[in-house]
Amino acid sequence: MWLITEDGFASVVAHRERPDHLLVRARARGDLENLCRIAAEEGVEGFDPVGVFSLEQADYRWRLEVRRDDFAALTAAMVGRIDYDNFKNRVGQKDPARASLYSDVWGTLFRIQETE
C-alpha cells in the first residue's frame, strides 16, 4: 500500500518474518520521522524514530518495523486530523517542492480515469 500524506510518502508491506508486523518504507528518512512524530502526538505506540534504519542499496532506503495494530491506529488518527478540502493545495502550502512531485503522481494516475 502506498500512503501519500501531507507529511510524507511511504510504502507499506507485510513483514516477511513477522506476520503481526508491517514494514513501512520510505525514500526520505524524514517521512518516517514525521509518522513517528504524528504517532507521538496522537498517543499511538510502536513508532519510535530510533527504530528507523536504512538499507543503502534497497529500493526504499529508509524502513521502520511496526505492529499491524499500531499502524492501523496511526492511520485512523491521521484520518481524524484531516482539516483541508484540497490535498494538493495543503501540500503546496507546507512543501512546494514535494507538491510538485505529488502533482506528477496525480497526473500519472489521472490516466486511469482517462481510459474509462
Residue pairs with C-beta under 8 A, 6 or more apart in sequence:
1 11
1 12
1 13
2 9
2 10
2 11
2 12
3 9
3 10
3 11
3 12
3 75
4 102
4 105
5 78
6 84
6 87
6 90
6 91
6 94
7 31
7 34
7 35
7 38
7 94
8 26
8 28
8 30
8 31
8 32
8 34
8 35
9 26
9 27
9 28
9 31
10 24
10 25
10 26
10 31
10 32
10 35
11 24
11 25
11 26
11 60
12 22
12 23
12 24
12 25
12 71
13 22
13 23
13 25
14 22
14 23
15 21
15 22
15 23
15 65
16 23
18 65
20 67
20 68
20 69
21 65
21 66
21 67
21 68
22 65
22 66
22 67
22 68
22 71
23 63
23 64
23 65
24 32
24 35
24 63
24 64
24 65
24 66
24 71
25 58
25 59
25 60
25 62
25 63
25 64
26 32
26 60
26 61
26 62
26 63
27 60
27 61
27 62
28 62
29 52
29 54
29 61
29 62
31 62
32 49
32 52
32 62
32 63
32 64
33 49
33 52
35 47
35 64
35 74
36 47
36 48
36 49
36 52
36 64
37 49
38 44
38 47
38 74
38 77
38 78
38 81
39 45
39 46
39 47
39 70
39 74
39 77
40 47
42 73
42 74
42 77
42 78
42 81
44 70
44 73
44 74
44 77
45 70
46 66
46 67
46 69
46 70
46 71
47 64
47 66
47 70
47 74
51 64
51 65
52 62
52 63
52 64
53 62
53 63
53 64
54 61
54 62
54 63
55 61
55 63
66 74
84 90
88 99
88 102
88 103
88 106
91 98
91 99
91 102
92 99
